[in-house]
């Protein structure tokens, strides 16, 4: 659907998951009673993410907290 070097954002992507191929799923939710905080969950789908996963985790490390 997108060239290898491109980025595509799909709202409600779970509806089209079967045709998306390898992708990074990003889920953002509000924290209860904390207007200024969000919970972000990243899920890699597909083998092409295996060699990139450590770089993704490193990029988000400054904002990671244990929940």
N, C-alpha and C positions, 0 to 999 in steps of 0.2 A: 504494500500500500504506500510506503514511503521509501525514498532512497535510503541507503545505509547510513549516509551522513546526515539525514534529516531528523527532525523531531516533530512528533504529532501528539497533540493533546486531545483526548477523547473523553468528554463528559459522559458518564454512564457507560464506560467502556466494557463493563461486565456483560452488557447486552450483545456486544460484538466480539467477545473474547476468542471465539473459535476462528475468526478470520484475521485477527491481529498478528499472529505469529509471535516471534520473540519480542518481549516488551518488558518495561519496568512499570509495575503497578504502583501508584502513589495514592494512598488513602489519607485524607486530612479530616480531622474531627476536632471539635471544640472540647476543651476540658470543662467539666462541670464546675460551676461557680468561679471560673477563672477566665474572664473575658480576654485577657492578654496572652493566653497560652493556647497552643494547639498540639495535638498528638498527630505525628506523621508516621505512617507505616509504609515501608518500601518492600515490595515483593518482586523478585526477579523471576521472569517466566521465559524459559528457553535457554539452551546451552550457550548462546552467544554472550550471556551475561556472566558466565562462570569466570572468565579471565578478567572481567571488569569489576566484579563485586567488591573486592578489597579496596579499590579506588573509590567506589561509591561510599562505602562505610567510612573511609578516611575523610572524605569531603564533608560528611555530616557529623563527624566525631565531636567538633566543638560544641554542638548543640544537643548531643545525646545525653539523656538522663535515664537511669534505671527506673522502671515503673513496677 
